[in-house]
């Protein structure tokens, strides 16, 4: 999931003008977070289906996996050719290497923590409280959906206070 988000964010940065990036990244985050929330809510309907709980999970995983395979086809529709305004000698400027290394290390820690821990929350609920994801899924979904709704305000906050202050404040 995080690898796809990173690639998608790089694509968005290349495909949008600088002035539209705050709104573009906010919209991307809102859509991604709300979709994750809806996906987390999905197990709540499994008890209502005429299927075994495990079978419902398997069908959902396969269906969502196949849907995920369609993503590159959807992106191809929006694809554009972007040429850099000037050529570079290397991939990274040497003077920024130290700052980029610190930034990348911090992001790596957050991504590894979120990528390893957040998906295990429903499992922890099940092992600790014997609660299936039919209950814990909607709890996680509410959190994701509220976070997505809150992010809707981020472009206007960034426009009023500036990008850095807007990021730090929120």
Protein Blocks (a to p, Z undefined) as FASTA:
>chain_A
ZZmmmmmmmmmmmmpcfklmmmmmmmmmmmmmmmmmmmmmmmmmmmmpccdfklmmmmmm
mmmmmmmmmmmmmmmmmpccdddfbdcfblbdfklmmmmmmmmmmmmmmmmmmmmmmmmm
mmmmmmmnopafklmmmmmmmmmmmmmmmmmmmmmmmmmnojklmmmmZZ
